[in-house]
Amino acid sequence: MARVLIVEDDPAVRDVVEHALSREGMETETASDGEGALESLRAAKPFDLVVLDVMLPGMDGISVCQELRNSDSPSSDAPVVMLTARDDETSVVVGLEVGADDYVTKPFRPRELVSRVRAHLRRRRLDSKNIPRENSRLEFPGLEIDLFGRQVFVDSKEVELTAKEFDVLALLVSHPGRVYSREQIMRHLWNGEFFGEARAADVHVQHIRKKIEPDTTNPRYIQTVRGVGYKFTSV
């Protein structure tokens, strides 16, 4: 049974989310502020996913996500789905930058949120299971990618990618030269169940480039195909 932490200060929204996820057979725990969320996340029993509101009293959701990703919490790698105001694009971008995996804008339909949560949990279960150990390490000039171990090395030094960043890179690197649209990338991340802004793909690619490219102004590995999307090149 998947364990989900719901962090939301509005009791009405919190109850709706808890009810929707519980009906799907998920074990839920709730917190109404950032400090309470971090206390739950530091507990020994890990969560499989976190639904996190951006606007919280005291410590906001962005700070909670950042603290989680930089911690040694057993839930530090759990997918984070952020709840944001419809017109708060800045929070969406910042949230993705600090390690959030997805976002849902308020007001939202419970069915939409449940679909996103299920997609993330399914992706989490499938990660690495379908990748054979043999031939899972890909080598390019100055770059090595271990698909099975989910590790990336630049000039023999390991660099840290978030789960979603690695998934994007793995998709592109597995098919060098193939062009993927932003929509295709986002559907891949959520097993086809994607409802949000495809521009989130741009944020993931920007972050990957900062970590693996020798020169982000002239990308060597992940190239933009104007008006279409992105492709990986090994040249």
Buried (B, 14 or more C-beta within 10 A) or exposed (E): EBBBBBBBBBEEBBEBBBEBBEEBEBEBBBBBBBEBBBEBBBEEEBBBBBBBBBBBEEBBBBBBBBBBBEEEBBBBBBBBBBBBBEEBEEBBBBBBBBBBBBBBBBEBEEEBBBBBBBBBBBBBEEBEEEBEEEEBBBEBEBBBBBBBEBBBBBEEEEBEBBBBBBBBBBBBBEEBEEBBBBEBBBBBBBEEBBBBBBEBBBBBBBBBBEBBBEEBEEBBBBBBEEEEBBBBBEE
